Amino acid sequence: MPARPSPRLMTAAALLGLTAAVHVLMGAPEVYDPLRAATEAPVLRLYLALLWHFVTAFFVLGALAVGWAAFAPRARRQTAVAVALLLQAMGALFAGFGLAVLGELWTAPQWLIALVIGTLLLWPPRAEEPA
């Protein structure tokens, strides 16, 4: 009998997918495009593109990995912890730099979604849900 999918991990995967969509559809015109327009330096444009698309890939691959783990009981805990630690680091960086550079958290609120999804992934499974 196939294992029941983890609702917790399915929720986290959906949130990661939604975050990827927001990153691309809203973030590109508001952040990526103006940053690209702000410099003609090829090396800066290269690094900007690499970093922007790496974050996109992270959200998409994180959603796929967590979605797969929702249906793969043997990989659930390891996959959830790996993606959660990356999200927690991302959240800490956004919060820390927001406070250090701007003195506030709300100009770049990505820390919030990263920490929420990371915490959801680290939340202990319910008794009837395999780890």
C-alpha positions as CSV (number, residue, x, y, z in Angstrom):
1,M,0.0,0.0,0.0
2,P,1.5,3.4,-0.9
3,A,2.3,5.8,1.9
4,R,0.0,8.7,2.5
5,P,1.4,12.0,1.5
6,S,2.5,14.4,4.2
7,P,0.0,17.4,4.3
8,R,2.7,19.4,6.1
9,L,5.2,18.8,3.3
10,M,2.7,19.3,0.6
11,T,1.8,22.7,2.1
12,A,5.5,23.7,2.3
13,A,6.0,22.6,-1.3
14,A,3.0,24.7,-2.4
15,L,4.3,27.7,-0.5
16,L,7.8,27.3,-2.1
17,G,6.2,27.1,-5.5
18,L,4.1,30.2,-4.8
19,T,7.2,32.0,-3.6
20,A,9.0,31.1,-6.8
21,A,6.1,32.5,-8.8
22,V,6.1,35.7,-6.8
23,H,9.9,36.0,-7.1
24,V,9.7,35.7,-10.9
25,L,6.5,37.6,-11.6
26,M,6.6,40.4,-9.1
27,G,10.3,40.5,-8.1
28,A,11.7,40.7,-11.6
29,P,10.0,43.9,-12.6
30,E,10.4,45.5,-9.2
31,V,13.9,44.4,-8.4
32,Y,15.8,42.5,-11.1
33,D,15.0,44.7,-14.1
34,P,15.9,48.0,-12.3
35,L,19.1,46.5,-11.0
36,R,20.1,45.4,-14.5
37,A,19.3,48.8,-15.8
38,A,21.5,50.4,-13.1
39,T,24.7,49.1,-14.5
40,E,26.3,48.5,-17.8
41,A,29.3,46.6,-16.2
42,P,29.2,43.1,-17.7
43,V,30.7,41.4,-14.6
44,L,28.1,43.0,-12.3
45,R,25.3,42.1,-14.8
46,L,26.6,38.5,-14.9
47,Y,26.7,38.2,-11.1
48,L,23.3,39.8,-10.8
49,A,21.8,37.3,-13.3
50,L,23.5,34.3,-11.7
51,L,22.3,35.2,-8.2
52,W,18.8,36.1,-9.3
53,H,18.4,32.9,-11.2
54,F,20.0,30.8,-8.5
55,V,17.4,32.0,-6.1
56,T,14.7,31.2,-8.6
57,A,16.2,27.7,-9.1
58,F,16.4,27.2,-5.3
59,F,12.7,27.9,-4.8
60,V,11.6,25.7,-7.8
61,L,13.9,22.8,-6.8
62,G,13.0,23.2,-3.1
63,A,9.3,22.9,-4.1
64,L,10.0,19.9,-6.2
65,A,12.2,18.2,-3.5
66,V,9.7,18.8,-0.7
67,G,6.8,17.8,-2.9
68,W,8.6,14.6,-3.7
69,A,9.5,14.0,-0.1
70,A,5.8,14.4,0.8
71,F,5.2,11.1,-1.0
72,A,8.5,9.4,-0.1
73,P,8.5,8.5,3.6
74,R,12.1,7.3,3.8
75,A,13.3,10.7,2.5
76,R,10.9,13.0,4.3
77,R,13.0,14.0,7.3
78,Q,16.3,14.4,5.6
79,T,14.9,16.4,2.7
80,A,12.8,18.6,5.0
81,V,15.7,19.4,7.2
82,A,18.1,20.1,4.3
83,V,15.6,22.5,2.6
84,A,14.6,24.0,6.0
85,L,18.2,24.8,6.9
86,L,18.7,26.6,3.6
87,L,15.5,28.6,4.1
88,Q,16.4,29.4,7.7
89,A,19.8,30.7,6.5
90,M,18.1,32.8,3.8
91,G,15.6,34.2,6.3
92,A,18.4,35.1,8.7
93,L,20.4,36.8,6.0
94,F,17.4,38.9,4.8
95,A,16.4,39.8,8.4
96,G,20.0,40.5,9.4
97,F,20.9,42.6,6.4
98,G,17.6,44.4,6.5
99,L,18.2,45.5,10.1
100,A,21.9,46.2,9.6
101,V,21.6,48.2,6.3
102,L,18.2,49.7,6.5
103,G,17.4,49.5,10.2
104,E,14.1,47.8,9.5
105,L,12.7,44.5,8.2
106,W,9.9,45.5,5.8
107,T,11.6,46.8,2.7
108,A,12.8,43.2,2.1
109,P,10.2,41.0,3.9
110,Q,11.4,37.8,2.2
111,W,12.8,36.8,5.6
112,L,9.3,36.1,6.8
113,I,8.3,33.6,4.2
114,A,11.7,31.9,4.3
115,L,11.4,31.4,8.1
116,V,7.8,30.4,8.0
117,I,8.4,27.7,5.4
118,G,11.6,26.6,7.1
119,T,9.8,26.3,10.4
120,L,6.9,24.4,8.8
121,L,9.5,21.9,7.4
122,L,11.1,21.5,10.8
123,W,7.8,21.1,12.7
124,P,7.5,17.6,14.1
125,P,5.1,15.4,12.2
126,R,1.8,14.4,13.7
127,A,1.8,11.0,15.4
128,E,-0.1,9.4,12.4
129,E,2.3,11.0,9.9
130,P,5.6,9.1,9.3
131,A,8.6,11.3,9.9
